[in-house]
Amino acid sequence: MSVKETHIKPEISLTEAVPARFAVGRGQYQILQGKIDCAGHDVNALRVNQAAERACRVELFPGREPGTLEFFISILWLPADVGKQHKLTVALLGSDHTQNVIELGNVELVESHKVDTLPGSTLGDLPLIAICLASYNPDPARFARQIESILCQSYENWLL
């Protein structure tokens, strides 16, 4: 089955811009979400470029406005990706076998301990995150891994 390129392209808008730097490791994952204006196309799939494809999840669902779709992408970058600049693109696949490739931006992947907090921010400026962990008579090894995972997060303003 061949894929045709089309000249009238759907447009993508992100709720937040792709960050210039992103931390890898310690369970960090990148979230991209936004809206697609289908421009009259019947878009039935969204695919992330090869660099991010191996460890990501894509959700595509009808938008609140006619002719739109909304999407949610989570990417778990791997430690092997650290130190590299990645161009994030998505391909919108139509039911008529058209494909539109749209560039979202570039991201540099760095080790999580090398990412600074936002300039001028203090711990008190960041929202407090409450972590609720439901457990009754847990397996001690599994419980220890859960707690260790929480303790290894780079975000510091949380309570358990």
N, C-alpha and C positions, 0 to 999 in steps of 0.2 A: 504494500500500500504506500503510495507516494504522498508526500506532504507538500502542499502548495503554499507559497508565500502570498500574503495579501497586502494591499497598499493602504487600506483603511484600517488603522490599528485601534484596538481597544486601548483605553488609558487606565493606568493604575495609580491610585493615590494611597500612600502609606499613612497610618495614624501618627507615626514618628519616623524621622529620617533614619537611614541606616547609619549606625555609629561609625566614626572613623577608626576606632580601636575597640576590640572586644577581647575579653578575658577567656582563656581556654583552661579547663581543668577545674577540679573541685566541684564537679557537677553543674557548672555554668552552662546555660543554653541560651541561644538567641531567639527572640520572638519577633516576628514581623507580622503585622496585620494591616488590613486596609480594605479598599473597595476597588472593584473593577467596573468601569463604564464600558459595557460590551459593544457600544457603537453599532448596534444592529446585528452583531455576530452571535451565533449560538455557541458560546464557550462552554465546553463540557469537562475540561481538565486544566490543571495548572501544574507545571513541572518546574522544579528548581534546577539551576545549572549543575553540572557534574561535580564541581568542587564541594558543594554542600549536599548533594543528593544522597550520599551514602548513609547519612545519619540525620534524616529530617522527617518531619511529619507535615503533611499538607492537608488542610481542611478547606473545602470550598462549599459555600451554601448561598441560597438566594438572598439578595440584598433587600433592604427596606424600600428602596425606590425601584420602580419598573426599569427593566433593562440593565440592572446592576447585579453584581455578585459580590459577596464579601469573602475574605480569605483569612486564614490563620496559618502561619508557618512556624514551626519550632525546629531549630537547628542545633544539634549537639556536635560542636566542632571537636575534633580529635587532637590530642597532643602533637601528633605528627604535622598538624597544620600550623603550629606556632612559628612565628617569624616570617610568615608569608603574607602577601597582599592578595586578597581574593576579590574578584569582581562577581557581585551577585546579580544574576539575571534569572528571569522566569520566562517560561514559554507557555503561552496560552494556546491550548489545542481546541480547535473547533470541530463540531460534528461533521462539517463539510471538508475535513482533512486539511484545514488551513492551520498555520502555526505563526504566531506573533511572538517574537522575542523582545522583551523589554528589560532594559538595564535598571536595576534598583540603586546601585551604588557600589563603592569599594569599601572593604573592611580589612584592617590589619589585625592579625591575630597575635596576641601576646600572652605570656604566662600570667595567670591570675594574680600572683603576688606582685606583679609589676604595674598593675593598673592603679592609678591614684584615684582618690575620691574626687568629686567635682571641685573645680577651683573655687575656693572661698567657702566650701561647705564644711560643716562640722557634723559630728554624729547626731547632735540634737536637731539638725536640719532634715535629716533623713527620716522617713516614716518608720514607726515601730511596727515590726512584723511579729505577730503571735503565731507560734507553731504548735499545733495541737496534734498529738500523736496518740491515736487510740490503741491501747494495748492492755490485754488482760492475760496474765500468766504467759508472757511471751517466751519464745525460745531465747535463752541468754545470748547466744552467738549472734542471732539475727538482730536482737535489740541493741547489742553493742555496735553493730554495723550501722544501724539507723542513727544512733546518737553520734557516732563518729562522722557520718555524712553531714549531719547538721553542724557539728563543730568545725568542719573543714570549709564551710561556705565563706566567701570573701566579704559578704555583706555582714555588718557587725551589729546593727541596731535591731536585735530580735530578742524574744524571750520564749522559753519552752514551757 
